[in-house]
Amino acid sequence: MELIGLAALGGGLALDGTSVGQFMLSRPLVAGTITGWLLGDPATGFLLGAVLEMYLLVSFPTGGARFPEGATATVVAVSCASFAVGPGSLPLAAAAGLLWGQVGGLSITGLRKLNGHLVPEPFEPGIRPARVVRAQAAGVVLDFLRGSIVTLAGVAIGRPVVAYLSGSWPMGPAESLALVLLGAAVSTGILLRDFGGFRSRRFLFVAGFALGVLGMRFL
Amino acid sequence: MRPLPRLALVWTFLRSFLVQSSWNYHTMLGTGFAFSMLPTLKRLFGADEEELNSALERHVDHFNAHPYLANIALGAALRMEADGEQPETIRRFKLAVRGPLGGLGDSLFWASWLPLVSILSIALGWAGLLPRWGVVTLFLVLYNLGHLGVRIWGYREGLRLGRSVGHSLARLDMSGWSDRLRGWASLVLGVLAALVLTGRGGLVEAGWIWGALGTVAFTTGLWVGHRAWRPAAALAVVAIGLISIWGVVR
């Protein structure tokens, strides 16, 4: 029953990724917190969501580009982490999420190819409103099913693997979190480059860094 | 200027949230664009089924734009249809705006607004200034204020100005806004970097070696750019995999 619920959650959040609204419910930060809350482990959900958010901030859904899917990846990651015990659950779940994000991205590409066969041809004579509505409805339903199946498969495969490996994880909690944060650090470097690079943003970035260091002293 | 039916315009606006539902590599947003226009087109052409079908044939054609800024083209195309503009003029208008609406939207939302709101929310959460749900609520409310504001503004401007909507777009100076937002985002990114490096649960807390590795990772991303992302993510997965295997066999 829980698996079906997670699959439905993955499917619903995946819809927000592209097909419906794009209100950003599908961002890892939101998806992770919701999943964690539903599984009774909101702290892990939030932490994994924040970490995956940092990883995935640099890959946007622009045009026809293939991008890792954050929503299904985060649902998979959080459900793997909440199923396992020990400090290894966090890095292993994050790895499962990153891996499954690529699977989700591939499935989006497949769906987009399929949609190409379902939509009416431009200037096809006699296109009726019902034909257009059917194509849109099919797009929504197929995207929901795609998200659900990707999530279900990810949870079904990921949970036992993460649970098994986390039992013998050799690092402590602080080192495990640090290991995951290293990859996120690469993404933050890429972000600063996207914002204009260190040379043009150095004053703002350094001012922010100083503010962060000082803020920690006084908070 | 022919008035457009208000209720149908509201339906069209609501349908615009589904503009990407049948996104495909062939016509991209084309079908979604026609789907969104449908309630208003039905009211405009009334019982003239042939006219309606002919308008649909035109609008399912290839079209692409940022999903939020597509509303500018949507409103303008409806205004042009209501004003009885030639189909070829409408087609050329859509051809002309799709590039700028894609580029400006990607730059404003995906590369500026989303990272700024996201980094700000995570930084406030990491610093312990907001509880978990506070972080998520702040992120969603702040992001969607910008998102919905631009959707509504774009749709109204398109409906008001029709094919002249480009002037309004130029006056808004979206590139300038993107640049300013990226400036603010750089400041907040500095705060987050400090928190992740030296804060509670940060890299230095795990040991100075982790802090040094984090600095190297950050510099690598800054230096190499987007080409570093996939290898870094792959490396993280492989490293975690190898460590876990070592844990099993030792």
Interface residues (C-beta under 8 A of the other chain):
Chain A: T18 S19 V20 G21 Q22 F23 M24 L25 R27 L29 V30 T33 P42 A43 F46 A50 E53 M54 Y55 L57 V58 S59 F60 P61 T62 G63 G64 P68 G88 P91 L92 A94 A95 L98 L99 R112 K113 N115 G116 L118 V119 P120 E121 P122 F123 E124 P125 G126 I127 R128 P129 V132 V133 A135 Q136 A137 A138 G139 V140 D143 L165 S166 S168 W169 P170 M171 A174 E175 L177 A178 L179 V180 L181 L182 G183 A184 A185 V186 S187 T188 G189 I190 L191 L192 R193 D194 F195 G196 G197 F198 R201 L204 F205 V206 A207 G208 F209 A210 L211 G212 V213 G215 M216 L219
Chain B: F17 L18 Q20 S21 S22 W23 N24 Y25 H26 T27 M28 G30 T31 G32 A34 F35 L38 K42 L52 N53 L56 E57 R58 V60 D61 H62 N64 P67 Y68 G102 D106 W110 A111 L114 P115 S118 I119 S121 I122 A123 G125 W126 A127 G128 L129 R132 W133 V135 V136 F139 L140 Y143 N144 H147 D179 R182 G183 W184 A185 S186 L187 V188 L189 G190 V191 L192 A193 A194 L195 V196 T198 G199 R200 G201 G202 L203 E205 A206 G207 W210 L213 G214 T215 A217 F218 T219 T220 G221 L222 W223 V224 G225 H226 A228 W229 A232 A233 L235 A236 V237 A239 I240 G241 I243 S244 W246 G247 V248 R250
